[in-house]
């Protein structure tokens, strides 16, 4: 969910899911066939165990049937999930509970923009998963994904779920009504640059269907553009560079241009109005990390099937979002929680999540499994190839302890330009003040 998952991978409202299934025969054999648990994984010692999982947005585990399958394979285990719509709200609540030591779930999700904070500043509050054998899983993940969750003393503090290779999702019916091409390869050529993307947006605006804009918001445009950069908010030495980074300023200026040219629907991402806009046809294109596919399906519903397609991103490959599953040190069932997250992040389960929800794998073996995947909802788009190529070409991003905080202040400021008409220079000054107030 990730933004991320950025600001959230919302499901619409916070919810609670509890599933309980009985025993099945040959559980150990079935588990091995479904991707395998770590060595030494076993059911709880003869008792009933409820593993609590706290997430932001929609990770897709319930929707893909993974919880139900895990419970079948582990008689006596119940998985109870809670989720918060907005990642920023989730993180604030998690910080409060970590500080107090109470109210924590056995499994807590962490967005990639927060993982540096966990690894560099909060390692003492999370279980070192090496205690449960996590070091044996290192070769399963892309090196950058694995190392981001390693603490200063080598602690393994989380297992990677997905990454967020980027593309553009678009409504073929809306583009056709505006007289624009709908073929994904032709569009990729026409918007090979961000200037080309905005030019097509101006053409769309001139003949757009009523109450429809070119894209949803400048926030999503900025997020996908900054995801194309290796250095965004920090440099490799850990220095905060966001306000002097020319690549970030380019993403800002492009987003400001889109706002001033009236190319956006002026929607606040993750808001109820934004959710409703998917079904209403309020925008024709959407900067689209892989995890957004499942979100679109959930919001646009069955009526949207075949109306959406996916094309290559303008300006080169990038990554937006991705997450980790962690076990707090104060968790009640640390061993069982580790066994669950090791299974959920195994290649077989990651491959299933992509084909059903669009969450692109961080496990390298899973990437090969989904290379030929297509999605009928998105007009048969070759999503395995499009997002797979993007994942291979995307830069390995420098992560900083306050990435998500800085990103939020910038997108807030861009929203002022978009919705209130605030002068861009004043909005930039507001962003700087917000960053200073947030991180000191």
N, C-alpha and C positions, 0 to 999 in steps of 0.2 A: 502497500500500500502502500510504497510505497509508497513524496512527496513522495510533501512528497508522498511517491507518496508524499513527498514534499509536505503540504499542509495536512494531508490525511488521505486515506483511501476509503472514503466514507461508504457506509452501507445505507445511509439515510437517517438512521437513528441508533442510539446506543442500544445494545441488546444483550440478552443472556441466552446461551444455548446449553442444554444439558442432555446428553444422550447416554443411555444405559442399555447394553446388550449382553446376552448370555454367553456361555462358553460354547466354543466349537472345537471339534476334534482336530488333532494334528496342528495345533496352533504354531508350534515351533517351525514345522515344515512350511506352512503358509507364510510365516514371517520372512523366512529366508527367500522365498519365491517373490516376495513383494519389495525387495530392495534391501532387506537385511537390517538388523539392529546391530549396534556395536557389540564387540566381543564381550561376553559376560552379562549381556542384557537378560533380565528375567522378570517374571511377574513379581508383584509384591508378595512377601512371604506369607502366603495363605490368607491374606485379609482383603477387605474391601478398601480400595483407595480411590479418592477423588482428586484428580490432578486439575488444578485451576490454571487457566490460561487467560492472560489479559493482553488484548491487542488494541491497536488503533485501526480504524477503517476495516476493510474486508481483505483478509489474507486468503480466503477461499478454501480453508481446510474443511469446514463443514460442507460447503457447497460441492466440493469434489469428493465427498464421502470418506475422507481420510480419517476423521475421528471415529466414525462408525467402524471402519475396518480395523483400526488399532484396538478398539475395545473388543472386537471379536477375537483378535489375536492374543489379547491379554485379559482373560476372564478375571473379574473382580475389579477391573479398572473402569472408572467413569471419568470422562473429560467434561469439565464445565468451563465454558468460555464467556468472557465479558469483553465488550469492545466499546471504544469511545470514537465518536465520529471524527473529531478534529485532533490531529497529532499534537498540536501545540497544547491543547487542553490535557491530553493524555500525558505528555511529558511533564507538565507542571504538577499534575496529580502524583505521578510516579516519584518525582523529586521529593514531594512532601512526605510520601509514605516511606521512601528510603531513609529520609532523615529521622523519621520517628520509629522506623523498624517494624511497623505494624501495617496490616491491611494489604500486604503484598501477595500476589499470586505466586504459584510455583513456577510459572513461566511468564516472563515479561518480554514483550517485543521492544526493540530499540531501532529507530529509523537510522539510516546510514549517516545522516547529518548530525546525529547525536553520538555515534559510536566512539569518536575520538574523545569525547567527554568521559565516557565510561572507561575507556582504556587508559587514559592519561590522568584522570582525576578521581574516579570512583571505583577503582578496582577492589577496594576493601569492602564494598557493599554487594559484590556479586561473587557467586561461586566460581572458583577456578575449576573449569571443567576437565582439567588434566587429572583431577582426583578420580574421575569416572572413566578415564580412558580416551579422552577426546583427542590426544595427540595422534592416535591411530587414524584419525579421520582427516588429517591435514592434506594428504594428497588428493582428497576427494574434491577440494574446492580450488577455484582460481586463487593464485597466490595473493593478489591484491585484496580479495574478499576476506581471506583467512587472516592476513597480517593486520588488517585494520582493527580487529577485535582482540589483539594480543596486547597485554599490559606491559609495563616497563620491566617487570621481572619475569616475563615469559608466560604470565597467566593467560589461559584461554578463557575469555569472558563471554563468548557468544558463538553461535553457529549461524552461518549465513543462510538466508532464505532465498531471495531473488536479487536480481539486478534490474536496472531500468533502461535498457537500450531504447533509443528514441526513433520515432517516425512521425508521420502526419496521418491522422485518421480524418476521413472526410465523408460527407453525404453526397453520393452520386446523384440522387434525385434533385437536390438543391442546385448543384453545379449545372446540371442539364437545363434546369429552368432558367438559369442565368446565361445560358449559351456558352458555357465553358466546357472544356474537355473533361471526361470522366475516367479515361484510361489511366491506370496508375503509373505506367511507364512514361506516358506523355506528360503527365503532371510533374513527375519527378524531373524531367528535362526542363520544363518551363519554370519550375521553382527550385532549380539547382542552387540558387543563392537566395538569401533572405530578401534582397532587393526584388528579385523575381517573384517571391512569395507575396510581398506587399503589392507589387504591380498587379498580380492576378486578383488580389483583394480589392483593388480599386475598380477593376473591370467587373468583379462580382457586385460590388456596391451599386454600380450604375444600373444593373438589371436584376438586382436581387429580388426574390420573392418577398412579399410583405412581412415585416417584423423579423427579418433574418439578417444577421451580420456575417462577416467573413470568418471571424474567430470569436471564441468565447470571451477572452479577457487578455489584457496585457500581462497579467500575472503568469499565465501559462506560457505566453510567448517568451517572456524573460527567463522563466525557469528552464525551458527547453534549450534556449540559446546558451545560457551560462553552463548548462550541462555538457556543452561541447568543448569546454576548456579544462586543461589540466590544473592550472592554478586559478582559483576563483576568489576566495576570501582570505586565504593564507598562502604564503609561499612554502617551499620545501623546508625552510629553516624554522617554520612555525610563526613567522611574523605576519601580523594582520596587514593585508595589502589591499583590501577591497576598494578603498576610496581612491587608490592610485593605479588600479589595474586597468589598462586600456581595453582589454577584452571585455571586462565587466561594463565599462562605459559604453562600448559598442552595443552590448545587449540592452543597456538602459536607453540609449538614443533610439535604437530601432523600435523598442517598445513604446517610447514616447511618440514616435512618428505614427505608429499604428493607432494610438489613442487619438492624436490630433487630426488624423485623416478619417476618423469615424469608422474604423474597420472592425471594431469590437462590439459585442453585445453588452458590454459594461457589467458583466456578472462577477460577483464575488465567488471565487472558486470554493467548492464544498458547501455553499449555502443552499437552502431549500430551493431558491429561485434557479440556481445553476443546475441543480438536479432535475428540476422540472423542464429545463430548456432542452435536455437531450431528446425528450419525446416531442416537444413542441416545434422542433426544427428552428431554434433561435440562432443557430450558427451553422456554418457550412463546413468548417475545418476545425480541427482540434490538435494542437501539439500533443503528442501521444507516446509516452513511454509504454513499454509492453504491458505493464500492470493495469494501464487504463482500459485495455480491451474488456476485461471482466467488469470494470466499472460501467462502461458504456452499455454492455449487455443488461446489467442490472437496472440502469436508469431508463434506457430507451425501450426495453422490453421486447416482446415478440414482434411487435409492430415495426421495429427497426431492422429486423433481419433482412439482409439483402440490400438495404439502403446505404450501408456503410461500406467503406473500403479503406485500404491502408497503402500509403506510398512512402517512398524514401524521404528522409528529412532534408530540408535545404541546408547548405553550408557545411556538410560533413557530419560524421557520426558523433554521438554524445550519449551520456547516461544521466538519467534523472531518477533518483530514488533507489530503493532497495532497502532491505531490513535484516535484522538479526533476531534470534531467539536467545534469551538469557535466562539464567536461574539465579534469583536473588539469594544472597547468603542467608537471609531470614526465611526462606521458603520452608514449608512444612515437609515437603516430599522431594528433596533434592535429587535423590537417586532416580526415582520414577520420572521426575521431570526431565532429567538428562536423557533417559532412555527414549522418552517421547520426542524430544526435539531432535535427537540423533536420527530417529526414524523419519520424522517429518521432513528433514533436510537431506535425506538420502537421495541419490540420483533418481531412483524409480518414482518416488513421490514428487520430486521436483518436476520431472517430465510430465506426470499426470496433471499437475497444477497448471503447467503451461497450456496443454491441450484443452483444458476445461476452463481456465480462468485467465490465461494470458500472462501469468507471472513467469518471467524468463529466468531460467535456472542459473544459480551460481555454482552448482556442481558441474564440473567439466564433463563427466560422463553423460549427464542428462542433456547437455547441449547437442551432442552428437545424435541422441535419440530423437530429438524434435526437429532436426534439420529440414525435413520434408513436410512439416506440418502445414496444413491449410485450415482456414476457418470459414465455414459456410455462412456464418452470421455476417462476416465482412466480405461478402461477395466472392468467396473462395480465395481470398488473398493468401499468398504464400508467406504466412507470418513467420514460419521457421527460418526461411531464407532472409526476409527483410530484417527481422530483429537479430538473427544470428550474425549477419554481416555487420550490422551496427555494433553488436557486442564485441566483435573481433577488432573493429576499427576504432572504437571509442578510447579516448585517453584514460590512463590510470590517474584518477583525480587525487589531488592533495586534500586531505581531510583535516579540518581544524576543530577545536573544541567548541567553538560557537558558530559553526557554519549555519545551522538552522536558524539561530537567532538573527544573524546578519541578513540572511535571505528573507526572513519574515519582514524585517524593517524596510527592505528595498521594495518588496512587492506591495507592502502597505502604502509606500510613497507613490509608486506607480499607479496604484488605485486612486490616489488623490488626483493625479493628473487626468486619469480616465473618467472618473465619475463626477469630480467636483470642478474640473477645469483649472486646478492649481498650476501656477507657473512651474515648469520643470526645475528651474534653479531653486525655487523655494522648496519643492518637493524633495530635491536632492539634499538640501540643508536639513529638512525634517528627518530624512533617513539617517543622516550622520548623527543628529541629536538622539534619535531613537536607539542607534547602535551604542552610543556612548552611555545612555541611560540603562540599557539592557545588560551590557557586559562590562561596563566600567572602563 
